[in-house]
Amino acid sequence: MSNSLKDNEFLIATPDIPEFLGRSMGYVRKMIKENGINPVGIEDRKKYYYKDELRYAAY
């Protein structure tokens, strides 16, 4: 399995980012692009749980 997250793969954000709960990476990237850097206060690298494994999504 690849370590990267694809736009069409589902992710579940950590509880401190409820806006991204159950959203796709494409949606997350779109929100960041449209609203500027870290629109909901996320860090450049943030932990996400993906398919029961801890992954990192880097922007």
Protein Blocks (a to p, Z undefined) as FASTA:
>chain_A
ZZbdcfklccdddfklmmlgopafklmmmmmmmnoghklopafbdcddeehiacdddZZ
